[in-house]
Amino acid sequence: MEKVSESTWLTEQDDIKPEVWLIEHETRNGAKQSETDMNELRRSLIEASAKFHDSPRMIANRAVQLEDMLKEEGGDETAIVLISRLNDAIAPNRIESFGAAGQQYYNMRKAGFTGEQALDALTKRYGSRS
């Protein structure tokens, strides 16, 4: 059985999978999650790990960090939603890391962009080249 950590950072020593940690993080914040959500999150973390060349743990940590930064600015996006949105906006090998993508997203949001406008800008800059 995995030990759920209530810490704000998931370390290599924590005996918990990143998807379980993220689900527990959202559950503590009042969200209801299902087994389907867990499977989708696991798939999303695997995609993000390949795309951004970061470990699923680092992506989980950076997503929660981005969630917290956005909340301080009045945003309401969850870490899980942010992982999915950045996965959709940015093509593989187009940006340094998930943290770099999150920082650019945050900077645009802080500058007054809506979430959709920020994602559109990221897609135009880092999306698939067709």
C-alpha positions in Angstrom: 0.0 0.0 0.0 1.3 3.4 -0.9 1.9 6.0 1.8 0.1 9.3 0.9 2.2 12.3 1.6 0.6 15.6 2.5 3.7 17.5 1.7 3.8 20.1 -1.0 6.8 18.4 -2.8 7.0 14.8 -3.9 10.6 13.5 -3.3 12.3 10.4 -4.6 12.1 9.0 -1.1 8.3 9.3 -0.9 6.7 5.8 -1.3 3.9 7.0 -3.6 3.3 7.2 -7.3 3.0 10.7 -8.7 -0.5 10.1 -10.0 -1.7 8.9 -6.6 -0.1 11.9 -5.0 -1.8 14.3 -7.4 -5.2 12.6 -6.9 -4.8 12.9 -3.1 -3.7 16.5 -3.5 -6.9 17.3 -5.4 -9.0 15.2 -3.0 -7.7 17.2 -0.1 -8.8 20.3 -2.0 -12.4 18.9 -2.3 -12.3 17.2 -5.7 -13.8 13.8 -6.3 -11.7 11.4 -8.4 -12.4 8.0 -9.9 -10.3 5.1 -11.1 -10.8 6.4 -14.7 -9.3 9.7 -13.6 -6.3 7.8 -12.1 -5.7 5.9 -15.4 -6.1 9.1 -17.5 -3.7 11.0 -15.2 -1.1 8.1 -15.4 -1.4 8.3 -19.2 -1.1 12.1 -19.1 2.0 12.0 -16.9 3.7 9.4 -19.2 3.0 11.7 -22.2 4.3 14.7 -20.4 7.4 12.8 -19.2 8.2 11.9 -22.8 7.4 15.3 -24.2 9.2 17.4 -21.7 12.0 15.0 -20.7 11.2 15.3 -17.0 10.3 12.6 -14.6 6.6 12.1 -13.7 7.5 13.1 -10.1 9.0 16.4 -11.3 6.1 17.1 -13.5 3.7 16.5 -10.6 5.7 18.8 -8.4 5.9 21.6 -11.0 2.2 21.3 -11.8 1.3 21.7 -8.1 3.7 24.6 -7.9 2.1 26.2 -10.9 -1.4 25.6 -9.5 -0.3 27.4 -6.3 1.2 30.3 -8.2 -1.9 30.7 -10.3 -4.2 30.6 -7.2 -2.2 33.5 -5.7 -3.2 35.4 -8.9 -6.9 34.4 -8.6 -6.7 31.3 -10.9 -8.6 28.1 -10.3 -6.8 25.6 -12.5 -5.7 22.4 -10.9 -2.4 20.7 -11.3 -4.0 17.8 -13.2 -5.8 20.1 -15.6 -2.6 22.1 -16.1 -0.6 18.9 -17.1 -3.3 18.0 -19.6 -3.5 21.5 -21.1 0.3 21.9 -21.4 0.5 18.4 -23.0 -2.0 19.5 -25.6 -0.4 22.9 -26.3 3.2 21.9 -26.7 4.7 19.4 -29.2 7.6 17.1 -28.2 11.1 18.5 -28.1 9.9 22.1 -28.5 10.6 23.4 -25.0 13.2 22.7 -22.4 11.0 21.3 -19.6 7.6 21.2 -18.0 8.8 23.8 -15.6 9.8 26.1 -18.5 6.4 25.6 -20.1 4.6 26.3 -16.8 6.6 29.4 -16.2 5.7 30.8 -19.6 2.1 30.0 -19.0 2.2 31.7 -15.6 3.9 34.8 -17.0 1.2 35.2 -19.7 -1.6 34.6 -17.1 0.0 37.2 -14.8 0.2 39.6 -17.8 -3.6 39.4 -18.2 -4.0 36.5 -20.7 -6.9 34.2 -20.1 -6.1 30.5 -19.8 -7.2 29.9 -23.4 -5.2 32.9 -24.7 -2.1 31.7 -22.9 -2.5 28.2 -24.3 -3.2 29.5 -27.8 0.1 31.6 -27.6 2.0 28.5 -26.4 0.5 26.4 -29.2 1.5 28.9 -31.8 5.0 29.1 -30.5 5.6 25.5 -29.5 2.9 23.4 -31.1 3.5 20.9 -33.8 4.9 22.3 -37.0 2.6 21.2 -39.8 
